[in-house]
Amino acid sequence: MRREAIGAQAPHKTLRRAPLRNGNARGSRPGALRWIVYVASVFAIAWIGLQVFYLAQIALWNVVDPQTTAFMRSDAARLASERPDLAIQHQWVPYEQISRNLKRAIIASEDANFVNNNGYETDAILQAWERNKKRGHIVRGGSTITQQLARNLFLSREKSYIRKGQELIITWMLEALLDKERIFEIYLNSVEWGNGVYGAQAAARYYYRSTAAQLTPWQSARLAVMLPRPKYFDEHRNSAYLAQRSGVIARRMGAAELPH
């Protein structure tokens, strides 16, 4: 009887756990999210570091003259490979040693409200936006003198809205840390005026065998008109547009307000 009782006992059953559905998917989601957060954090830290670098550079330029720009470095590399017979022409001269004719001509041509604006011309930016939408690509930027300087100092020649956004941030830094006269002085010494020609002194020597201090009203007006397309007008000095537009700028120069 004892054996029968023992034999009659139900066999021990081993419980098996049902497999978890979508286990891999659930396990992978937190890992993927952590990776996205990590990558985003790296980009954010790098972007902030870049802005700090720009800010420190601009602050330093209150007491130190910048001797090179992003455009100059880019051109130097291009000339080394394409035109080894040419080199960057650039010589810094103090603000007082640059002709008032050139200062007035550039303000009349590039940014009539330079002295009074905060580095931006909202109407010009909006007009450029509308024109770019119609064309389907960027053809105008509505840039002030300060915006042009921001681009020349730190950025590339590429036209994109990302670059434009960075340009506006640097413009704010320039306006916050430097006064208008210093901004204009750096601009006059760093703006491009031809194939490898940078700054007022180099431009005066290259085009007129003169100095920045001795530029006449007519010479200054022509140099100012060249600024949007310096390489083109370097090769087309007899352009009818250049002559006509220079006459317009020469007549406007007297009303241009200079920073002081």
Protein Blocks (a to p, Z undefined) as FASTA:
>chain_A
ZZmmmmmpccdddddddddehklmmmmmmmmmmmmmmmmmmmmmmmmmmmmmmmmmmmmm
mmpccfbdfklmmmmmmmmmmmmmbccddddddfklpcfklmmmmmmmmommlmmmgoia
fklmmmmmmmmmmnopafbgoiafklmmmmmmmmcfbdcfklmmmmmmmmmmmmmmpcfk
lmmmmmmmmpccbehiacjklmmmmmnopafklpcfklmmmmmmmmmmmmlmmmmmmbfk
lmmmmmmmmmmmmmpccdZZ
